[in-house]
Amino acid sequence: QSALTQPASVSGSPGQSITISCTGTSTDVGRYKLVSWYQQHPGKAPKLMIYEVTKRPSGVSSRFSGSKSGNTASLTVSGLQAEDEADYYCCSYAGSSASVIFGGGTKLTVL
Amino acid sequence: EVQLVQSGAEVKKPGESLKISCKASGYSFTSSWIAWVRQMPGKGLEWMGIISPGDSDTRYSPSFEGQVTISVDKSISTAYLHWSSLKASDTAMYYCARRFSGSYSPGDFDNWGQGTLVTVSS
């Protein structure tokens, strides 16, 4: 049960868009429409930003969007703002025996 | 307001036992599963397991099965994470989190505790 693969870091300037990828396998990301994304600021608990691939919980900005193709899911942040600088983790359901797995995390830097 | 309040930081020696807690308030405790998530220093998130407070149905990640025990006390709306024999590699921040009722995934959480830092060192 390996962690999902994310780039270690991405960066962008204010107002730009960035995309973070999350690559799994046919037994997790590729099999289920149950991919979510979390934002974590230093010293804080994670916050759910996207669930079930594309859905946003109430209160999350529409600048955050999710998608999936095959074994790879993606998080796009548009109109980058300084407050978006944080670590981002993807998460996928992996079936009842393997439960839930997270990605290794991506540090987003707003230049 | 939904709140999950975790017990304070712990410093323990290898081989010692430990139980940390997560007290829920602001909602019906038995209506939402509670999970535990580990974050080792400078590392990513790891899903440890999840429990249904209503009937104590518990699921563990294969990586944590047999290493920890998750339990609840419904009478005081509190979930627990227990180690019988700590190792230095258990040093980490541990979060409890409430499962998000709007999603089918046991990995989606809408409320989190503040975290409990566990340090295991001789």
Interface residues (C-beta under 8 A of the other chain):
Chain A: Q1 A3 Y32 L34 S36 Y38 Q40 A45 P46 K47 L48 Y51 E52 K55 P57 Y89 C91 S92 Y93 S96 S97 A98 S99 V100 I101 F102 G103 G104 G105
Chain B: V37 K43 G44 L45 E46 W47 G49 I50 R59 Y60 S61 P62 S63 Y95 A97 F100 G102 S103 Y104 S105 P106 G107 D108 F109 D110 W112 G113 Q114 G115
